[in-house]
Amino acid sequence: MPDESNDAALDEYFLLWVLMAQTKDAVQKAREKEFARWDISNDRRAVLHVIEIHGGRSTPVGIARELFRELHSVTEMLKRMEKDGLLVRSKGTGRSKVEVMMTEKGLDVLVRSRHNLADERIFSVLNKGERERLALYLWKLRSRVLQDLGIPEWQLDLQNPNG
């Protein structure tokens, strides 16, 4: 006979996953709609953000790692972003064969899209304490997933609005 208490726990975990996935997808769709006025997608904006937090230059491998994407997907996106004038790729130094630097156009798009109304509208339904608790809970879940996947934890400055 199946263990009903175990089934209930699995259903609870599945429901949490569904809620988190649906929320992420809906927020991403709202952000895409807002970012359309700057002609940039969430993925491209994330690439620009990674480059910015690494002092204006990064590598395809580093970007792929931080965004949890396959290297070939990131490489293709970087080629398109270079064609659109958002970044430049050059011969890398050290072990990396390629380095990526943001252009003035890329920086302009990133800065203008930083404080978007979609994020403010969505997250303002939570008060400051609720937003802080949500960030704590998401960080805790993220840390566990990284641990389970064997991916080293890296630091994110939650106090720095530009980072």
C-alpha positions in Angstrom: 0.0 0.0 0.0 1.5 3.4 -1.0 2.6 5.8 1.8 0.1 8.7 1.6 2.1 10.9 3.8 5.1 10.6 1.5 2.8 11.3 -1.5 1.5 14.5 0.2 5.1 15.7 0.8 6.0 15.0 -2.8 2.9 16.9 -3.9 3.8 19.8 -1.6 7.4 20.0 -3.1 6.0 19.7 -6.6 3.5 22.5 -5.9 6.3 24.7 -4.6 8.4 24.0 -7.8 5.4 24.8 -10.0 4.7 28.1 -8.2 8.4 29.1 -8.4 8.7 28.1 -12.1 5.4 29.9 -13.0 6.4 33.0 -11.1 9.9 33.1 -12.7 8.4 32.7 -16.1 5.7 35.4 -15.5 8.3 37.8 -14.1 10.6 37.1 -17.0 7.8 37.8 -19.5 6.9 41.1 -17.8 10.6 42.1 -17.9 10.9 41.1 -21.6 7.9 43.4 -22.4 9.6 46.3 -20.5 13.0 45.6 -22.0 11.6 45.7 -25.5 11.8 49.5 -25.5 15.5 49.2 -25.2 15.6 46.4 -27.8 17.2 43.9 -25.4 16.1 40.6 -23.9 16.5 39.3 -20.4 19.3 36.9 -21.6 21.3 39.7 -23.3 20.8 42.0 -20.3 22.1 39.2 -18.0 25.2 38.9 -20.2 25.9 42.6 -20.0 25.4 42.5 -16.2 27.9 39.7 -15.9 30.4 41.6 -18.0 29.8 44.7 -15.8 30.3 43.0 -12.5 33.6 41.7 -13.7 35.0 45.1 -14.4 33.8 45.5 -18.0 35.3 42.3 -19.4 34.6 38.6 -19.1 35.0 35.3 -21.0 32.4 33.1 -22.6 33.2 30.4 -20.1 32.7 32.7 -17.2 29.4 34.1 -18.6 28.1 30.6 -19.3 29.0 29.4 -15.7 27.4 32.4 -14.0 24.2 32.2 -16.1 23.9 28.4 -15.9 24.0 28.2 -19.7 25.7 25.9 -22.2 28.9 27.4 -23.6 27.8 27.0 -27.2 24.6 28.9 -26.5 26.5 31.7 -24.9 29.0 31.8 -27.7 26.3 32.2 -30.3 24.5 34.9 -28.3 27.8 36.8 -27.9 28.3 36.7 -31.7 24.9 38.2 -32.2 25.4 40.8 -29.5 28.7 41.8 -31.1 27.0 42.2 -34.5 24.4 44.5 -32.8 27.2 46.6 -31.3 26.6 45.7 -27.6 30.0 44.2 -27.0 33.3 43.3 -28.7 35.1 40.0 -28.6 38.9 39.9 -28.7 41.8 37.5 -28.3 41.9 36.5 -24.7 44.8 36.5 -22.3 46.0 33.5 -20.3 44.0 30.4 -20.7 40.9 32.0 -22.3 41.0 32.2 -26.1 38.3 34.9 -26.1 37.5 37.9 -24.0 34.4 40.0 -24.2 34.1 43.7 -23.5 31.0 45.8 -23.3 30.8 48.7 -25.8 29.4 52.2 -24.9 26.2 51.1 -26.6 26.0 48.0 -24.4 26.7 50.0 -21.3 24.0 52.6 -22.2 21.4 49.9 -22.7 22.4 48.2 -19.4 22.2 51.5 -17.5 18.9 52.6 -19.0 17.3 49.2 -18.3 18.6 48.8 -14.8 15.7 50.5 -12.9 12.8 49.1 -14.8 9.2 49.6 -13.8 8.3 45.9 -14.1 10.6 44.9 -11.3 9.3 47.7 -9.0 5.7 47.0 -9.8 6.0 43.3 -9.2 8.1 43.3 -6.1 6.4 46.2 -4.5 3.5 43.9 -3.5 5.9 42.8 -0.8 7.0 45.1 2.0 10.7 45.6 2.7 10.8 42.8 5.4 9.0 40.4 3.1 11.4 41.2 0.2 14.3 40.6 2.5 12.9 37.2 3.7 12.2 36.2 0.1 15.8 37.0 -0.8 17.0 34.9 2.1 14.8 31.9 1.2 15.7 32.1 -2.5 19.4 32.4 -1.6 19.0 29.3 0.7 17.4 27.3 -2.1 20.0 28.5 -4.6 22.8 27.5 -2.3 21.4 24.0 -1.9 21.0 23.5 -5.6 24.5 24.6 -6.3 25.8 22.3 -3.6 23.8 19.4 -5.1 25.1 20.1 -8.5 28.7 20.4 -7.3 28.9 24.0 -8.5 31.0 26.3 -6.3 29.2 29.1 -4.5 30.1 32.6 -5.7 29.2 35.8 -4.0 26.5 38.3 -5.0 26.5 41.7 -3.4 22.8 42.1 -2.6 23.5 45.5 -1.0 24.9 46.9 -4.3 22.0 48.0 -6.6 24.4 48.1 -9.5 25.8 44.6 -9.0 
